[in-house]
């Protein structure tokens, strides 16, 4: 992978990070601006369900932020695009689809099969 491609992936990862942070800030703003005094039980239940869903999404995004930071660190270290399990190069198509990927498709498939066999 050449330096131009690495720079494009780094910019893409940084943009993903900025988008997630903006979403989190918007969620916090929305949650603090909403009034907690909703007299109708159905409306209150709907609002609490929506909040719960939003918080689950933010939890997943927090994990994605960690993966983004790891991918940026791998770019800086010069190990981005190399499978952490087998040491083979990860194909560009896979990185384009999943820029935070740290396993080649074969190693990721084996990992998922092991997890499935273990019942995870």
C-alpha positions in Angstrom: 0.0 0.0 0.0 1.4 3.4 -0.9 1.5 6.5 1.2 -1.3 8.1 -0.8 -3.7 5.2 0.0 -2.6 5.3 3.7 -3.3 9.0 3.8 -6.8 8.5 2.3 -7.6 5.8 4.9 -6.3 8.0 7.7 -8.5 10.9 6.5 -11.5 8.5 6.2 -10.9 7.2 9.7 -10.6 10.7 11.1 -13.8 11.7 9.4 -15.6 8.7 10.8 -14.3 9.7 14.3 -15.5 13.3 13.9 -19.0 12.1 12.7 -19.3 9.8 15.8 -18.3 12.6 18.2 -20.8 15.0 16.6 -23.5 12.4 17.0 -22.6 11.9 20.6 -22.7 15.6 21.3 -26.1 15.9 19.6 -27.4 13.0 21.7 -26.2 14.7 24.9 -27.7 18.0 23.8 -31.0 16.3 23.0 -31.2 14.4 26.2 -30.4 17.4 28.4 -32.8 19.7 26.6 -35.8 17.3 26.9 -38.1 17.9 29.8 -38.3 15.1 32.3 -41.9 15.9 33.3 -44.0 14.0 30.8 -47.4 13.3 32.4 -48.7 10.7 29.9 -47.3 7.2 30.8 -47.3 6.1 27.1 -45.4 9.2 26.0 -42.9 8.7 28.9 -42.4 5.0 27.9 -41.8 5.9 24.3 -39.3 8.5 25.3 -37.5 6.1 27.6 -37.4 3.5 24.9 -36.0 5.9 22.4 -33.3 7.0 25.0 -32.4 3.4 25.7 -32.1 2.7 22.0 -30.0 5.8 21.5 -27.7 4.9 24.3 -27.2 1.4 22.9 -26.2 3.0 19.6 -23.7 5.3 21.4 -22.3 2.3 23.2 -21.6 0.6 19.9 -20.1 3.8 18.5 -17.8 4.0 21.6 -16.4 0.6 20.7 -16.0 1.7 17.1 -14.1 4.8 18.2 -11.6 2.6 20.0 -11.2 0.6 16.8 -10.7 3.8 14.8 -8.1 5.0 17.2 -6.3 1.6 16.9 -6.4 1.8 13.1 -5.0 5.3 13.1 -2.2 4.1 15.5 -1.4 1.2 13.1 -1.2 3.7 10.2 1.3 5.8 12.3 3.3 2.7 13.2 3.4 1.5 9.7 1.5 -1.8 10.4 -1.9 -0.7 8.9 -3.2 -3.2 6.3 -1.3 -6.1 7.8 -3.2 -8.9 9.4 -2.5 -9.1 13.1 -2.9 -12.8 13.2 -1.1 -14.2 10.1 1.0 -11.2 9.0 -0.4 -11.2 5.5 -1.5 -8.1 3.7 -5.2 -7.2 4.0 -6.7 -6.6 0.6 -7.6 -3.0 -0.3 -11.3 -4.0 -1.0 -11.6 -5.3 2.6 -10.1 -2.1 4.0 -12.4 0.0 1.8 -15.4 -1.8 3.2 -14.1 -2.0 6.8 -11.3 0.6 7.4 -10.8 -0.6 11.0 -10.2 -4.2 9.9 -7.1 -5.8 11.5 -7.6 -9.3 10.2 -7.5 -10.6 6.6 -10.7 -12.2 5.4 -9.4 -15.7 6.0 -8.4 -15.1 9.6 -11.6 -13.2 10.3 -13.6 -16.1 8.9 -11.8 -18.6 11.1 -12.3 -16.3 14.1 -16.0 -16.1 13.5 -16.2 -19.9 13.0 -14.5 -20.4 16.4 -16.8 -18.0 18.1 -19.8 -19.7 16.6 -18.6 -23.1 17.7 -18.1 -21.8 21.2 -21.6 -20.4 21.2 -20.8 -16.7 21.4 
